[in-house]
Amino acid sequence: MYYVRPLMCPLFFLSLLPFSFVQAADKPALTDGGINPLSVVRIHDRVNYMVSLNFNNGKTAQQWRSVDCKQGKAQLLYKDLLNEEGLTKARYYGNNYLRYAPAQDDKQMTAEDIRTVCQLPIKDTRWERLSATSTAGITDLIDVNSIHHVGDILSVRLGYDFADIIWEPPYDAPLELKIEHYLYNCKTHQGDAVAAMNFDSEGRVTDSLITADIVRRKSSFKINTQMAQRFEQLCQLPAGKTFKAEGHFVSDTNKPASTLMGPSMPDLSNNNPQWLDKFPLSAAIEHQVQSLIKPWALPRFKQVRYTEASSLGKVKVQLDAQPDGYIRKLEDYGVWTVQRLTLANQLQLKFTMSISNGSSLLNKLQTDLRFPLVNGQRYQAQLDHINSDKKVTASTLRCEVTGEGDAHSIAPEFSGKYLLVECHATYEGQLDSSSKLAWLQDLNVFVPVAQQLGDKPESLVKLENVSVIR
């Protein structure tokens, strides 16, 4: 069975604890850039290519683009930010960090720019079958139009067609065709892969390795005996003669989605509960938390939306009340989203991120929290969360109800009274934090009023774009 090698190592990243707002980075000015010739691939009417970008702050990036020459449209695929060694340190599909998102229209490319790209002297891929389709649905191919000799150097692209649409980690990027570009020295009989690219059904690059990234991963692209024999055969191919093997190959259209290699990261759009539902809390935790919620802390709403605005930035929040009394929270940070299952939007029961296939569950809880809250009440909580790797992380929370006020003063959409609750939290391996929360008595939910991280100044939180569905 052919081994499908992912273009990037799997991502093992999960922040299990609350974190501050994502701050907008300064945008450096572009100084120069150019198309990497090893990246240019034409599939029918579409040309894909990568532009190397250099900025005035010394940083470098690689922007993958695609042009539909038939419709005269340009698209941005994704951007890799590089470190000092030229290795990818972060990828953005549009605004999505470390997660695939569909191509976006490139509004900066002019019609003349598009014509220039479409006139590049690059032939359309023409696939010759190297083998019968494997039981896994993979067909080994060679692009006969890519075979070139420059002195002793053979340049050729191999392809692997997939019968099903698969989603490859770590970005959950769709894949139907994989192309590997090799340079082989016909005199020394040595060679290496210089580029590897994944393509979707429209012929767009969805993932890639090139420049320093593929050098670092060259052990994943070793030339085996069968490949070396094929390259030696191509080295002897007379000039002007077309290579023939098992016959011309045309990929199927409308391929089905794979039932074995689907997306590995959660779809949290619109606060979808399906991912966290796969990770049940223990019976003991369920019983303990349910006894805290019922009857005095059951949510009195269906959905609350707002944007938290402070000196640290803005985060869109959606709170959905579940029939069991838990509140499911979605936090949109722009580059990723976070989902939490909570008690009253304070105590975290479950946690996941849109850029990880992991999760965190409340594993142990000791608390003297009791509802209904009253002015002057103090309570504390000690929590242990366990992640998908069985690592346990401890946190503590100490709170005091210090005052009350009119909920209308927090947002016009709120009614009734609120109790002001001041809390201090410690997280294993992170800075301590403090917060001021308003317990909205008409809705039975906490909303933020102010927050402070470590010894930083306190930041007031304003709630904008508030909506309440009761």
Number of C-alpha atoms within 10 A of each C-alpha: 8 12 7 10 12 15 22 17 10 12 13 11 11 18 15 20 17 13 11 12 16 14 11 9 6 6 8 12 10 14 11 12 15 11 16 14 11 15 23 19 23 24 17 15 15 22 27 24 21 24 19 16 20 18 15 11 11 10 15 21 22 24 19 25 23 27 26 22 18 10 9 15 17 26 20 19 26 25 23 21 17 19 13 10 9 15 20 21 12 13 21 19 22 17 15 19 20 20 21 25 19 16 18 15 15 15 10 9 13 13 11 10 12 18 13 10 21 20 10 11 9 16 14 17 17 17 22 22 21 20 13 12 15 13 9 12 14 22 21 20 25 25 20 20 17 20 17 16 18 8 9 13 19 20 21 21 23 21 24 22 24 22 22 21 21 22 21 24 23 23 26 22 21 25 23 24 24 23 21 19 20 22 19 23 20 20 11 9 14 13 18 17 24 22 21 22 21 24 21 17 16 13 21 28 29 24 26 22 23 23 16 15 19 21 17 12 16 14 11 13 17 13 18 9 9 9 12 17 13 12 24 17 12 19 21 9 14 9 8 6 7 10 15 12 11 11 12 14 17 11 14 12 9 10 13 10 15 14 10 9 15 16 19 16 20 20 16 21 12 9 20 15 19 11 16 21 11 9 14 11 16 13 8 12 17 13 11 15 17 17 13 18 19 13 12 13 22 23 26 16 17 15 18 18 19 19 19 23 17 17 12 16 14 21 21 18 21 21 25 23 22 16 10 11 20 21 26 26 25 25 20 20 17 13 16 17 22 19 27 26 27 21 22 24 20 15 16 21 26 24 26 27 24 22 26 20 18 20 23 28 25 24 19 17 19 12 15 11 15 15 13 12 18 15 13 12 13 18 15 16 16 16 20 19 23 18 20 13 10 9 10 18 18 17 18 18 19 17 20 19 21 15 14 16 14 14 20 13 12 20 16 10 12 19 16 12 18 26 22 24 24 20 19 17 18 17 17 13 10 13 12 16 21 20 20 24 23 23 23 23 20 15 22 19 24 20 21 20 20 17 22 17 17 12 10 9 9 16 16 18 23 17 21 15 11 16 16 14 10 11
